[in-house]
């Protein structure tokens, strides 16, 4: 890609910002917008007319609706071609778990259209699936709680005979988790997850302790372009970080780098871990995208979306380490939009906030 990262037109998905479970897209866009050197454009992509980030006029040059991932890859590709034809962009950053497989499969076609991605292959995405974590972590000497996928609730009647003791964690295929303390709670959580995310539903042995997250960008060869560690300080009812503080923890960093090297991971990822009372880290999940708290990486002096763009452009990548002790506190605010804007998004599927630049470099 022959272009300067500062001038790229970047499309970002996941622009929903619900207070209890925000998507990472808006925070990723904020990371780029906050850079004094970034003079490019940000194109917001969302799946719902009420995705608040689509209407952020200060950050997004335009907002566009996509067909839901359940619609299939061809409608998604057709819509991207339409958007790209009317409002060209150079880079695409997918930010939702449920769309990653589709974008990975479409990566070559998007590259032919002049759209760059730094995204893992389908095989890599599947290797870090929640129910395959033990298979990935065990050879590395990394602990992870037992986990299995379920297609019916019968498991909970006899699970203690098989060595599964309450509390347990019930998880959806892509999102959501509930801690349950008995079979009745487990049945209810299973049905809710199945109705919302489909089967299989996952069950993981609960481990108590302090929760930590790592956000990083891999270069696809086993090295890390940047890494930020964070300890959660407050959680939502869904277990999402409401506040957190960056830390410097050598053991946690080694664990994260081991996983990135083993996967040869290209692009963003988030590793969720818990540290038990004996100081042992256990990997709970590896998410194949930036987390919703990614703006903390900018605040800590290690802006990871910036490093992704620098890598794609083969520009020198910044090497500043994240500053420990930087804290974020999430807050909700109302975004005021005109009825005409809502109508335009509903009827036309897009809303233009700022005129497209006419002086962008051609990417070849």
N, C-alpha and C positions, 0 to 999 in steps of 0.2 A: 504494500500500500504506500504509494508516493504522496504523502500528505503530512501536514503538521497536525499533531493531536489537538492543538488549540483551536483549530478551525473546522473540526469535524461536525457533521450533522448526525446526532446520536438519537436513535429511537429506543425507548425504554418501556417495557411492559410493567404490569403490576402497579398501576397508579391508584389503586384503591387505598384509602387511608382511614379505615374504620378505627375508632379509638382503641377497642379491645384487641384487635388483631390486624394491624395495618400491613399492607403489602410493602415490599421493599422498593418499589419503583420510584415513588416520590422522594424517598430519602436518597436514592442513588442519583436522581436528577439534582437534588439540592447539593450533593457533593460536587458535582461539576459546576453548577451555577455559582458556588461559593469561591471558585478558583479565579483569582484576578486575571490569570493568563488565558482562561477559556473564553474564546470569542465565537464559538460555534453555535449550533442550534440544538435544541432538545425537543424531540417529538414524543409526546406522551401517548402511550397505547394502553387501552383498558378494555374490559369486557362488559362493563355495566354503565349505564347512563349516569349513575350516581357516584362513579369513581371520582372522588374529589380532586385528585391530582390533575385530571384532565383539564380542569378549569383554572389552574394556577397560571395566570397571565404573566406573572413576574418571572417564572422559570421556563414554562413551555411555550414554544412558538406556535404549537398547534396540538390538539388532542383528537384522537381517533379511536373508534370502537372496532374491536376484533370479534369474530365469531368465537363462541365458547370452544374450549379445547375438545369437548365431546362431539363437536360438529365434524371433526376429522381434519386431516392434514391438507387436503386439496382446497376446501373453503378458506382455510387459514392462509395458504399460499396465494390464492387468488386475491384475497383482501390485501395482503402485503404488497402484491404487484400493483394493485390499484392505488394504494397510498403512496408507494414509491414513485409511481408514474406522475402523480399530482404534486407530491411534496417529497422529493428525493432525499434519502438519508444514506449515510456511509457506514454506520455501525449499528448493530442491534444488540441490546443487552436484555436477554430474557430474565425475569425476576420471580417467576412463580414455579413451584415444583411441578404442578399439573401440566405445564406446557413444555417442559424441558425435553421430553422424548421427541415430541413433534418438531421442535426447532432443531434438535440434533439431526434428525432425519432430513430436514430441509436445508441443512447448512450448505451443502454443495450447490444446490439450486440458487440459494441466496447469494453465495459467493459469485456465481456467474452473473448475477444481477448487479454486482458491484457493492454488495452489502457484506461487511466483515463481521464475524462473530468469533469469540474465544469461548468455545463450548466443548464439553466432553462428548465422547461417542456414546451411543446407546449402551454399549457393553460397560463402559465406565460408570454410567449412571446406575445401571442395574447392580454393579458390584458393590455400590454403597447403599443399596436398598436397606431399609430398616431390618428386615428379616434375614439379611445376609451379613450383618455386621460381625457376628461371631466368626464367620468364615474368613472375613477380611482381617479382623484384629488379632485373632489367636496366633497366627504365624509371626506376628510382630511383637508378641508379648504384651499386647494392650488389652486391658480388661473391658468387657462389655457385658451388660446383664443378659441372661437368657431371654430369647424372644422367639415367638412363632406366630404363624398366620392361622387364622380361624375362619371357617365358613359357616359355623353354627354355634349356638350357645351351649351345647351339651358339654363342652370342655369344662365349664365352670362348676358343674355338678361334682366332678371327681378330680379336679385339678390338684387338690392337696395330696391325693394319693400318688400323683406323679411328681411330687416335690415342689409344686408351685404354691407358695404360701402368700396369703393376703398380708399387706396390700399389694395390688397389681396395678399396672398402668395399661389402659386400653387406648389404642391409637388408631386413627383413620389412615387410609392408604397414603394420603398426601399431607393432611393437616389434622390438628386437633389431638388432644390427649386428655384423659380423665383418670384420676387415681381412684380406685375402688377398694372397699374394705370387706366386701362380702359378695356372695353370689347374686343377691338381688340387685345390688348396685352394678355389678358386672353385666348382668342381663340388660339393664336399662342403657348402660353406656354402649354396649355392643349394638343394640338396635339403633341408637341414635347415630353412631358412626356409620353403620351399614346403610342407613337411609340417606345420609348426607354424602358419603364418599364411596359407597359401594363396597363389595367384597373383594378380597379378604379383609377382615379386621385384624389388627395385630394386638397381641398381648405381650407385655414385657414385665419381667420381675422388677418390682420397685426397689430402688436403692436410695436411702436417705443421705442427706448431706448438703453441701453448698454447691450451687449451680454456677457453671462457667461456660462461656462461649468463646470461640475463636473465629475470626473472620480473616480470610486470606484470598490471595489470587495466585494460582499456579501457572507456570509457563508451559505446561504440557510435556516437559522433559524430566520432571521430578523436582525441579527447583521452585522456590517461592519468590514471587515478585514483591510481596509485602504481607505482613501478618500483624494482627491486632488482637490482644487477649483482653477479655472483659469478665468481671465477676458481677453477677446479677445482684442487685440490691433490693428490688421490689418487683413483684409479679402481678399480672392481671389474673382474672379468674381462669383464663385459658392457659396460664403458665408462661405467658410472653413477658419479656423484660419490659418493665415500666421505668426502671432506673438501673444504671450500671456504671461501674468504674473500671477504667483500663488498669491493667496490672502488668508486672514483669515477673514471670514465673518460669524458670528454666525447664522444669519437668513438663509443664503444660506445653511449652513451645516445642520441646523434643517430640512429644506425642503427636502434635499437629503436623510437624515436618515429616515424621515417619509416615503418616497416612498419605500426605500429599505426594511423597516420593514413591510409595508403593503403588498408588493409583496413576502416577504420572499425570496428575490432574491439570487440565487446561481451563483457566477461567476462575470465576469466583466460587467460593464455597464457605459454608459455615459449619463448624463442628460444635456440637452441644455435649457437654460433659458434666459429671457430678463428682465431687470429691467427698469420699466418705469420712467417717470419724477417725480412721487410721491413716488418712492422707493419701489414699489410693484413688486415682482417677479412673472413671468408667465412662466410656464413650456411649452416649445415648442415641445420637443421630448425626448423620452427615448430610447437610442440605446442599443441593447443587446450584446455589445462587447466593447473591448478597443477602444479608439479613435486613430486617426492618430497622435495626439500630446502626446501619452502616454509616450514618452521618457522624457518629462518634469517631470514626476513623479519620475524618477531616479535622475534627476538633482536637484530636490527639496528635496531629501533625503527620499522619500516614494515610493520605487520601487514596483509598484503594481503587475507586473508579478511575481516577486520574492515571494510576499505574497500568490499568487495563488498556486504556487508550494509548499510552506511551508504548506499551509492548506491541500493540497491533500496528502502530506506525513505525516500528523499529527505531523509535527514538530512545535516547538515554532514559532509563527508568530511575526515578528518584529512589534514594536509599535511606532516607531518614527513618529512624525507629520511632515507634509510637511512644508518646510520653505517658508514663504511668501516673495514675492519680487523676486523670481527666474523667469527669463524671457527666452523664447525661440524665435528664429527667424528662420523660415524654409528657406532653400535654396535648389536650384537644382544643381546637379552635374552630369557629364557624367560618366557612367560606361563603361569601355572599355572591350569588350569581344572578344574572338577569333571566327572566322567564324566556326571553328569546334565545339565550344561549342554551338553555335546557331543551328547548324545542328543536333548535338546530342539531344538537347532538342526537336527539331522539329520532328525528326524521331524516337527517342527512348522514349521520354516523361520524361527523367530524365538526371541529370548531377551530377556526384560524384566529390566533391571538396577535401574531406579529407577522409582517410580510417576510417571506423567505429571502435569504441573502442572495444577491446576484453575483457575488464575487468569490464564491467558494472555489477552491482548487479542484481540479478534476482528479478523481482517484483511478489509478490504473494498476 
